[in-house]
Amino acid sequence: MHTKKKTLKNRNDITWTPVLRGETYCSPACGSGCTKSNYDHAVKKGGELKKRLMGRNWKIHIVENMCWFFYATSGPLQVYEIDGKFYCMCSDEPNGQNGSLVWTSSCITHTFKDPNAAVKDTLNAVHKAIDKLIHVENLAKRAAGL
């Protein structure tokens, strides 16, 4: 008897909706055995991050992908914490959705103990990139005789 092989295309139980089973709190699509305590820790740390960030409209996101993690967004900015150090990325889209994260302070070379310093560093990188683009635009206009 031939049985249909279960694949991601035909399995109905592959979702990103987490399921709590004892201490495991993980989505079937993830499958890495994420824990409820890891989720609770991400929620707590996300709340702490939001309190530390200056400005308004910061939203905390709790996301699962091989473990639970958190980050904050406000407009085009995204702030992450890794091992107690912060870095920030800025999208080229005003709302931060579906854009390219083209200006970033590297999470390897530019991390900060204060999330606001990470935001300031990224905004400085954005200004430098804009200045460079304006310079290149002016050179191109002159080259084109415009």
C-alpha atoms as one frame of an Amber mdcrd trajectory, in Angstrom:
protein
   0.000   0.000   0.000   1.340   3.415  -0.978   0.957   6.168   1.631   1.363
   9.824   0.924   4.604  11.172   2.369   4.094  14.033   4.808   5.817  17.195
   3.652   5.649  20.826   4.662   3.236  21.412   1.786   0.654  18.890   2.933
   1.030  18.817   6.725  -1.614  20.798   8.550   0.159  20.662  11.912   3.218
  22.690  10.847   2.493  26.102  12.326   4.339  28.860  14.133   1.763  28.820
  16.925   3.586  27.674  20.078   2.208  24.756  22.056   2.780  24.358  25.801
   3.625  20.787  26.822   5.053  20.710  30.331   8.141  22.965  30.311   8.348
  22.864  26.499   6.762  25.880  24.809   7.577  25.517  21.127   5.932  25.786
  17.725   5.736  22.673  15.551   7.466  24.600  12.748  10.390  25.354  15.058
  10.735  21.974  16.705  13.846  22.818  18.708  12.224  22.278  22.094  11.978
  25.906  23.184  11.065  26.239  26.862   8.446  28.188  28.774  11.160  29.580
  31.056  13.069  30.849  27.983   9.853  32.504  26.771   9.209  34.074  30.189
  12.805  35.335  30.285  12.418  36.936  26.819   9.186  38.656  27.925  10.889
  39.969  31.079  14.006  41.176  29.254  11.869  42.764  26.522   9.958  44.740
  29.143  13.241  45.865  30.723  14.540  46.983  27.330  11.394  49.016  26.653
  11.811  50.840  29.989  15.417  51.746  29.153  14.760  53.106  25.661  14.244
  56.845  25.276  11.602  58.161  22.940   8.098  56.955  22.332   6.264  54.191
  20.565   8.747  51.395  21.253   7.107  48.027  20.711   8.566  44.793  22.057
   8.492  41.685  19.883   8.869  38.210  21.353   9.909  35.849  18.569  10.621
  32.149  18.369  13.211  30.692  16.037  15.340  27.944  17.594  14.754  29.698
  20.951  12.730  32.624  22.265  14.254  36.062  21.802  13.119  39.670  21.883
  13.744  42.973  20.188  12.249  46.462  20.181  11.034  48.509  17.229  10.067
  52.125  16.759   9.510  53.341  13.209  12.472  52.135  11.140  14.622  51.272
  14.195  15.205  47.809  15.643  17.144  47.291  18.896  18.489  43.886  19.944
  20.288  42.640  23.038  22.850  39.857  22.957  24.552  38.829  26.192  23.807
  42.141  27.880  25.061  44.263  24.987  22.886  46.182  22.558  22.991  46.941
  18.870  20.604  48.760  16.581  19.597  48.511  12.943  17.706  51.002  10.795
  15.534  50.060   7.841  15.299  52.095   4.671  11.490  51.969   5.022   9.804
  54.487   7.375   7.832  51.826   9.243  10.693  49.304   9.248   8.603  46.713
   7.420   9.867  44.950   4.286  12.828  47.258   3.939  16.520  46.612   3.750
  18.512  46.995   6.935  21.116  49.025   5.155  22.484  51.085   8.018  23.577
  49.140  11.019  25.951  49.228  13.881  27.499  45.791  13.706  26.533  43.452
  16.503  30.115  42.179  16.406  32.142  45.392  16.337  29.739  48.000  17.756
  27.812  46.827  20.780  26.847  49.039  23.673  25.917  48.633  27.332  23.190
  51.243  26.842  20.539  50.623  24.149  20.208  54.377  23.573  23.923  54.572
  22.708  23.344  51.824  20.118  20.488  53.874  18.619  22.642  57.009  18.537
  25.503  55.101  16.864  23.176  53.772  14.173  21.684  57.214  13.545  25.228
  58.578  13.146  25.864  55.813  10.575  22.647  56.805   8.765  23.780  60.457
   8.604  27.195  59.431   7.236  25.536  57.254   4.590  23.199  60.096   3.569
  26.089  62.554   3.330  28.020  60.092   1.168  25.017  59.520  -1.116  24.482
  63.273  -1.531  28.149  63.659  -2.454  27.911  60.826  -5.001  24.689  62.299
  -6.404  26.389  65.679  -6.902  29.358  64.011  -8.635  26.984  62.090 -10.914
  25.032  65.243 -11.795  28.233  67.061 -12.722  29.435  64.086 -14.768  26.089
  64.006 -16.605  26.123  67.770 -17.168  23.025  68.363 -15.095
